[in-house]
Amino acid sequence: MPPASFELPGEGPFQRFIVRYRADSAPGRDKATVPARLDRTAAAATLSPAPALTWQRRLAVDADVFTADRPLDRAAAAALMRAFDDDPDVEYIEVDRMLGVDPIRPMPMRGD
C-alpha cells in the first residue's frame, strides 16, 4: 500500500482542512462542485456519524478550505483524510494550521 499523501501534526483536535483537487477534475475546474464532493467523501470515511463538511473558500493556489461540524480526534481526522486520499481527483489533503517561524535570534555585530 503506498504511503498516504498527508500527515497529521499532533494529537488534535482537528476541524479545518485544505484539499486540492487535480486541475482536470470537476471540483478542480469548478468550485461550485466542491460541496457535493465534500459530502460524498465524508460519507466514504465511514465515521459514525459522518461529519458535516462545509466549504469555506478557494485559495489562490486553487486549493479549498473546509471545516468539519465538530472537532475530530486524531483517529477520526485520519479516517477522513484517508477517504480524501483515496479519491483519485485529490492532489493533496492537509490540516489547516498556523505555521510560524522560529524567533529571530540576535545577529552578532562586527566587533562583538
Sequence and secondary structure as in RCSB ss.txt:
>XXXX:A:sequence
MPPASFELPGEGPFQRFIVRYRADSAPGRDKATVPARLDRTAAAATLSPAPALTWQRRLAVDADVFTADRPLDRA
AAAALMRAFDDDPDVEYIEVDRMLGVDPIRPMPMRGD
>XXXX:A:secstr
    S    SS  EEEEEEEE TTSHHHH GGGHHHHHHHHHHHTT SS   EEEEEE TTS EEEEEEEEE HH
HHHHHHHHHHT TTEEEEEE              TT 
